C-alpha cells in the first residue's frame, strides 16, 4: 500500500522515486526496500508527508484524504476543540500509533509556524 501511494504521488508531481528520496536525504537503497514491501520510519514518513503535503495516514493507506490544507482545521475547530479531539483519540491508539504521534508532535513543536507566539505580557512576567 505505501509503495503504491508513494509512487503515485511521485508521478503526480512529475518526479521519479529516487530523486524524491535524494531531495529529502534518503539513499536509493531505502527506496528499493519500499518497492519490495518495506515501510519508512516515522521520521521519514513525516518528511514525505511534508514534501507531498499529504497526511502520514494517507501514505500508510489508513486515510483516503490526499491533500492536507493548513487552514482546513483552523476554519472548523477552535484550539480547545482540537485539543479535546487529540486527547479523546489517544485511548484508541496502540503502542505504534502512540509512538508515531509522539514523534510527530515533537517534530511539530520544533517548527516555529506551529507554535503559539509568546505575548509581550507573558515575557514581562519572567
C-alpha positions as CSV (number, residue, x, y, z in Angstrom):
1,X,0.0,0.0,0.0
2,X,2.7,2.5,1.0
3,X,4.7,2.0,-2.2
4,X,1.6,2.4,-4.4
5,X,0.8,5.7,-2.7
6,X,4.4,7.0,-2.8
7,X,4.8,6.1,-6.4
8,X,1.5,7.7,-7.4
9,X,2.5,10.9,-5.5
10,X,5.8,11.0,-7.3
11,X,4.1,10.6,-10.7
12,X,1.5,13.3,-9.8
13,X,4.4,15.7,-9.1
14,X,6.3,14.7,-12.3
15,X,9.1,13.1,-10.4
16,X,10.8,9.7,-10.0
17,X,11.1,8.0,-6.6
18,X,14.9,8.0,-6.3
19,X,15.2,11.8,-6.9
20,X,12.5,12.5,-4.4
21,X,14.3,10.3,-1.9
22,X,17.5,12.1,-2.6
23,X,15.8,15.5,-2.1
24,X,14.8,14.6,1.4
25,X,18.1,12.9,2.2
26,X,17.5,9.2,1.6
27,X,19.5,6.6,-0.2
28,X,18.3,4.7,-3.3
29,X,18.6,1.5,-1.2
30,X,15.9,2.7,1.1
31,X,13.6,3.4,-1.9
32,X,14.3,-0.1,-3.2
33,X,13.3,-1.5,0.2
34,X,9.9,0.3,-0.1
35,X,9.4,-1.0,-3.6
36,X,9.8,-4.5,-2.1
37,X,7.3,-4.0,0.6
38,X,9.2,-2.1,3.3
39,X,7.7,0.9,5.1
40,X,9.5,4.1,6.1
41,X,10.3,5.0,9.7
42,X,8.2,7.7,11.5
43,X,10.7,10.4,10.8
44,X,10.8,9.6,7.1
45,X,7.0,9.4,6.9
46,X,6.9,12.9,8.3
47,X,9.4,14.2,5.7
48,X,7.4,12.6,2.9
49,X,4.2,13.9,4.4
50,X,5.6,17.5,4.3
51,X,7.2,17.0,0.9
52,X,3.9,15.9,-0.8
53,X,1.6,17.9,1.5
54,X,-0.4,14.7,2.5
55,X,-1.0,13.1,5.8
56,X,1.0,10.2,7.2
57,X,-2.3,8.3,7.3
58,X,-2.7,8.8,3.6
59,X,0.9,7.5,2.9
60,X,0.2,4.4,5.0
61,X,-3.2,3.7,3.4
62,X,-5.2,4.5,6.5
63,X,-6.9,7.5,5.0
64,X,-8.1,8.3,1.5
65,X,-7.9,12.1,2.0
66,X,-5.0,13.1,-0.2
67,X,-4.2,16.7,0.4
68,X,-3.6,18.4,3.8
69,X,-4.5,22.1,4.0
70,X,-3.2,24.1,6.9
71,X,-6.3,26.3,7.0
72,X,-8.8,23.4,7.0
73,X,-8.6,22.8,10.7
74,X,-8.4,26.4,11.6
75,X,-11.7,27.1,9.9
76,X,-13.7,24.3,11.5
77,X,-12.3,23.8,15.0
78,X,-11.2,26.0,17.9
79,X,-7.9,25.2,19.6
80,X,-9.8,23.8,22.6
81,X,-11.9,21.5,20.3
82,X,-8.8,20.3,18.5
83,X,-7.0,19.5,21.9
84,X,-10.1,17.6,23.0
85,X,-10.2,15.7,19.8
86,X,-6.5,14.7,20.1
87,X,-6.9,13.7,23.8
88,X,-10.0,11.6,23.0
89,X,-8.2,9.7,20.3
90,X,-5.2,8.8,22.5
91,X,-7.1,5.8,24.1
92,X,-7.7,4.4,20.7
93,X,-4.0,4.2,19.7
94,X,-1.8,1.2,20.2
95,X,1.9,1.5,21.0
96,X,2.9,2.1,17.4
97,X,0.3,4.7,17.0
98,X,1.4,6.5,20.2
99,X,5.0,6.3,19.1
100,X,4.1,7.9,15.7
101,X,2.1,10.6,17.4
102,X,4.8,11.4,19.9
103,X,7.4,11.6,17.1
104,X,5.1,13.8,15.0
105,X,4.2,16.1,17.9
106,X,7.9,16.6,18.7
107,X,8.5,17.5,15.1
108,X,5.7,20.0,15.1
109,X,6.9,21.7,18.2
110,X,10.3,22.2,16.6
111,X,8.7,24.1,13.7
112,X,8.1,27.8,14.5
113,X,5.0,28.1,12.3
114,X,3.1,25.6,14.6
115,X,4.0,27.1,17.9
116,X,2.0,29.7,19.8
117,X,3.8,33.1,20.0
118,X,4.5,34.4,23.5
119,X,2.6,37.5,24.2
120,X,4.5,40.6,25.4
121,X,2.7,40.4,28.8
122,X,3.9,36.8,29.3
123,X,7.5,37.8,28.6
124,X,7.4,40.7,31.1
125,X,6.4,38.4,34.0
126,X,9.7,36.4,33.8
